Amino acid sequence: MTADILRSLDRERRAIGEPSPRAGVVREHSPDGSECRIVYSHCTAEEIEDVIRDEISRAESDDYTVEWKVYGHDAPPQLRDCLLAAGFEPDALESLLVLPVNEEALAVFDAPAYEIKRIQDAEGLNGVADIAREIGRTNVEEEKHQLASVLRDTPSELSVHVAYVDGEPVACGRIHFKENSGFAELAGGRTKTTHRNRGLFTALVAARLREALARNRTHVFVDALPTSELILRKMGFQFVTHTQPFVYEPTP
């Protein structure tokens, strides 16, 4: 299963963005142009340093941040070392987990009942921002703006779910749907510090899985930190590979 999933994942990654002028790299720009994500790369050992220098040069010229998403099976094997040597900063190592979407998988998520709403406009994102501030996020307004842009311009590609307790937004999570894909991606799972260990994380995963099933997606994947990985693997998610972002900020 793992090899098949990785091949499908690579097809998804290549389809997400646009090929770079340099071979072997696929890039995706944020709507406001402030960030470029390298969502797929497969280069030779001989060319990787030139490719990295080219991406840095573009970032410096156009003043945007580069996030290079490195997966455990990406080539060349020394890609991480080359990014570090070029000045990229490593973010947390995550585990890529995958779950087939079907009624049997959903039956495992016997979560407590909470009021969970699907947010469809910028006003509804105020609750997401409130949760983000409470847990100490620093880029709240920027993230809210980016999410609002996607909900406005391509609403079929994003769903944001928020859980409420006594009318207060206390937890949230996103699910991304790319066109012409059998996959959906979970992201942005957060719970206020005042409401943790109450099953809210699991309830939001279940809500998003139900939407994925309704939209005929065959698999859901997520980049999980150790804290959420333990919960998700107990619920049937399977480990596929590791993934890690490397970030380059242009010189002021």
C-alpha positions as CSV (number, residue, x, y, z in Angstrom):
1,M,0.0,0.0,0.0
2,T,2.8,2.5,0.9
3,A,4.4,2.4,-2.5
4,D,1.0,3.0,-4.2
5,I,0.2,5.8,-1.9
6,L,3.6,7.5,-2.5
7,R,3.1,7.3,-6.2
8,S,-0.4,8.8,-5.9
9,L,1.0,11.5,-3.5
10,D,3.7,12.5,-6.0
11,R,1.1,12.8,-8.8
12,E,-0.9,15.1,-6.4
13,R,2.2,17.2,-5.6
14,R,3.0,17.6,-9.3
15,A,-0.5,18.7,-10.0
16,I,-0.8,21.2,-7.1
17,G,1.4,24.0,-8.6
18,E,3.2,25.1,-11.7
19,P,6.6,23.7,-12.9
20,S,9.5,25.9,-12.2
21,P,11.8,27.0,-15.1
22,R,14.2,24.6,-13.5
23,A,13.4,20.9,-14.2
24,G,12.2,18.7,-11.3
25,V,10.6,21.4,-9.2
26,V,6.9,22.4,-8.8
27,R,6.1,25.7,-7.1
28,E,2.9,27.1,-5.7
29,H,2.5,30.8,-4.8
30,S,0.2,32.2,-2.1
31,P,-2.7,34.4,-3.4
32,D,-1.0,37.6,-2.2
33,G,2.5,36.6,-3.6
34,S,4.2,36.7,-0.2
35,E,5.2,33.1,-0.1
36,C,6.2,30.4,-2.6
37,R,6.0,26.7,-1.6
38,I,8.1,24.1,-3.3
39,V,5.5,21.3,-3.2
40,Y,7.4,18.8,-5.3
41,S,11.0,18.3,-6.2
42,H,13.0,15.5,-7.6
43,C,16.5,16.5,-8.8
44,T,19.8,14.9,-9.4
45,A,22.7,15.3,-7.0
46,E,24.6,17.2,-9.7
47,E,21.9,19.9,-10.2
48,I,20.3,20.4,-6.8
49,E,22.7,23.2,-5.6
50,D,22.0,25.2,-8.8
51,V,18.3,24.6,-8.4
52,I,18.4,25.9,-4.8
53,R,20.4,28.9,-5.7
54,D,17.9,29.7,-8.5
55,E,15.0,29.6,-6.0
56,I,16.8,31.8,-3.6
57,S,17.6,34.3,-6.3
58,R,13.9,34.5,-7.3
59,A,12.9,35.0,-3.7
60,E,15.4,37.8,-3.2
61,S,14.4,39.5,-6.4
62,D,10.6,39.3,-5.8
63,D,10.7,39.5,-2.0
64,Y,8.8,36.4,-1.0
65,T,9.4,33.6,1.5
66,V,10.2,30.2,0.2
67,E,8.9,27.1,2.0
68,W,10.5,23.9,0.6
69,K,8.4,20.9,1.6
70,V,10.8,17.9,1.7
71,Y,9.5,14.3,1.9
72,G,11.4,11.3,3.0
73,H,11.5,9.8,-0.5
74,D,12.6,13.0,-2.3
75,A,15.8,13.0,-4.3
76,P,18.6,13.6,-4.0
77,P,19.2,12.0,-0.5
78,Q,21.3,15.0,0.5
79,L,18.5,17.5,-0.2
80,R,18.0,18.5,3.5
81,D,21.7,19.1,3.9
82,C,21.9,21.2,0.8
83,L,18.9,23.4,2.0
84,L,20.5,23.9,5.4
85,A,23.9,24.8,3.8
86,A,22.0,27.4,1.6
87,G,20.5,29.1,4.6
88,F,17.1,27.5,4.9
89,E,15.7,27.0,8.4
90,P,14.2,23.6,9.3
91,D,10.7,23.5,10.8
92,A,9.3,20.6,12.8
93,L,9.5,17.1,11.4
94,E,6.1,15.6,10.7
95,S,4.6,12.3,9.8
96,L,2.6,11.9,6.6
97,L,-0.5,9.8,7.6
98,V,-3.1,8.4,5.2
99,L,-6.6,7.0,5.8
100,P,-8.9,5.3,3.2
101,V,-12.2,7.1,3.4
102,N,-15.2,4.7,3.8
103,E,-18.0,4.0,6.3
104,E,-15.8,1.5,8.2
105,A,-13.2,4.1,8.8
106,L,-15.7,6.6,10.0
107,A,-17.3,4.1,12.4
108,V,-14.0,4.2,14.5
109,F,-14.5,7.9,15.3
110,D,-17.0,7.6,18.1
111,A,-16.5,11.2,19.3
112,P,-18.5,13.3,21.8
113,A,-21.2,15.4,20.2
114,Y,-20.3,19.0,19.7
115,E,-21.8,21.8,17.7
116,I,-19.6,22.0,14.6
117,K,-20.2,24.5,11.8
118,R,-18.7,24.7,8.3
119,I,-17.5,28.2,7.8
120,Q,-18.2,29.7,4.3
121,D,-17.3,33.4,4.5
122,A,-14.7,35.8,6.0
123,E,-17.0,36.7,8.9
124,G,-17.1,33.1,10.0
125,L,-13.3,33.1,10.2
126,N,-13.4,35.4,13.2
127,G,-13.8,32.3,15.3
128,V,-10.8,30.7,13.7
129,A,-8.8,33.8,14.5
130,D,-10.0,33.8,18.1
131,I,-8.8,30.2,18.5
132,A,-5.4,31.0,16.9
133,R,-4.8,34.0,19.2
134,E,-5.6,32.0,22.3
135,I,-3.0,29.4,21.5
136,G,-0.4,32.0,20.7
137,R,-0.2,32.2,16.9
138,T,1.4,35.4,15.7
139,N,0.3,35.5,12.0
140,V,-3.5,35.5,12.7
141,E,-4.6,38.3,10.4
142,E,-2.4,37.2,7.6
143,E,-3.8,33.6,7.8
144,K,-7.3,34.9,8.1
145,H,-6.9,37.0,4.9
146,Q,-5.4,34.0,3.0
147,L,-8.2,31.7,4.0
148,A,-10.9,34.3,3.2
149,S,-9.3,34.7,-0.3
150,V,-9.6,31.0,-1.0
151,L,-13.2,30.8,0.4
152,R,-14.1,33.7,-1.9
153,D,-12.3,32.7,-5.1
154,T,-12.2,28.9,-5.0
155,P,-14.8,27.8,-2.3
156,S,-14.9,24.2,-3.6
157,E,-11.3,23.7,-2.7
158,L,-11.5,24.5,1.0
159,S,-13.8,23.8,4.0
160,V,-13.2,25.2,7.4
161,H,-14.9,23.6,10.4
162,V,-15.3,25.2,13.8
163,A,-16.5,23.5,17.0
164,Y,-18.4,25.6,19.6
165,V,-19.1,25.1,23.3
166,D,-21.8,27.3,24.7
167,G,-21.6,29.5,21.7
168,E,-17.8,30.0,22.0
169,P,-15.5,28.9,19.2
170,V,-13.0,26.5,20.9
171,A,-11.5,24.3,18.1
172,C,-11.1,24.3,14.4
173,G,-9.7,22.4,11.4
174,R,-9.5,22.7,7.6
175,I,-9.9,20.2,4.8
176,H,-8.5,20.9,1.3
177,F,-10.0,19.5,-1.9
178,K,-8.1,19.8,-5.1
179,E,-10.0,19.4,-8.4
180,N,-9.7,16.1,-10.2
181,S,-8.2,14.4,-7.2
182,G,-9.2,11.4,-5.1
183,F,-7.4,12.8,-2.1
184,A,-8.3,15.4,0.5
185,E,-5.9,17.0,3.0
186,L,-6.5,17.7,6.7
187,A,-4.8,20.8,8.1
188,G,-5.0,23.5,10.7
189,G,-6.3,21.4,13.6
190,R,-6.3,23.6,16.8
191,T,-8.0,23.6,20.2
192,K,-8.0,26.3,22.8
193,T,-5.8,25.5,25.8
194,T,-9.0,25.8,28.0
195,H,-10.8,23.0,26.1
196,R,-8.2,20.4,25.4
197,N,-8.6,16.7,26.2
198,R,-12.3,16.8,25.7
199,G,-12.5,15.0,22.3
200,L,-12.8,18.1,20.2
201,F,-9.8,17.2,18.0
202,T,-11.4,13.8,17.2
203,A,-14.8,15.3,16.6
204,L,-13.4,17.7,14.1
205,V,-11.5,15.0,12.3
206,A,-14.7,13.0,12.1
207,A,-16.7,15.9,10.7
208,R,-14.1,16.5,7.9
209,L,-13.9,12.8,7.1
210,R,-17.7,12.8,6.6
211,E,-17.4,15.6,4.2
212,A,-14.6,13.9,2.3
213,L,-16.8,10.7,2.0
214,A,-19.7,12.8,0.8
215,R,-17.5,14.3,-1.8
216,N,-16.3,10.9,-3.0
217,R,-12.7,11.2,-2.0
218,T,-10.9,7.9,-1.6
219,H,-8.2,8.9,0.9
220,V,-7.5,11.6,3.4
221,F,-3.9,12.5,4.3
222,V,-2.4,14.8,7.0
223,D,1.0,16.0,8.0
224,A,0.9,15.2,11.7
225,L,3.1,16.4,14.6
226,P,3.8,13.8,17.3
227,T,1.0,14.9,19.6
228,S,-1.7,14.4,16.9
229,E,0.0,11.4,15.3
230,L,-0.6,9.2,18.3
231,I,-4.4,10.0,18.2
232,L,-4.7,9.6,14.5
233,R,-2.9,6.3,14.3
234,K,-5.1,4.8,17.0
235,M,-8.0,5.8,14.7
236,G,-6.6,3.9,11.7
237,F,-4.4,6.4,9.9
238,Q,-1.3,4.8,8.5
239,F,2.2,6.2,8.4
240,V,3.6,6.6,4.9
241,T,6.7,8.8,5.2
242,H,8.2,11.8,7.0
243,T,7.9,15.3,5.7
244,Q,9.6,18.6,6.9
245,P,9.3,22.2,5.7
246,F,12.5,24.2,5.2
247,V,12.0,28.0,5.1
248,Y,14.1,30.8,3.5
249,E,13.4,34.4,4.3
250,P,14.8,37.0,1.8
251,T,17.3,39.4,3.1
252,P,15.7,42.7,4.3
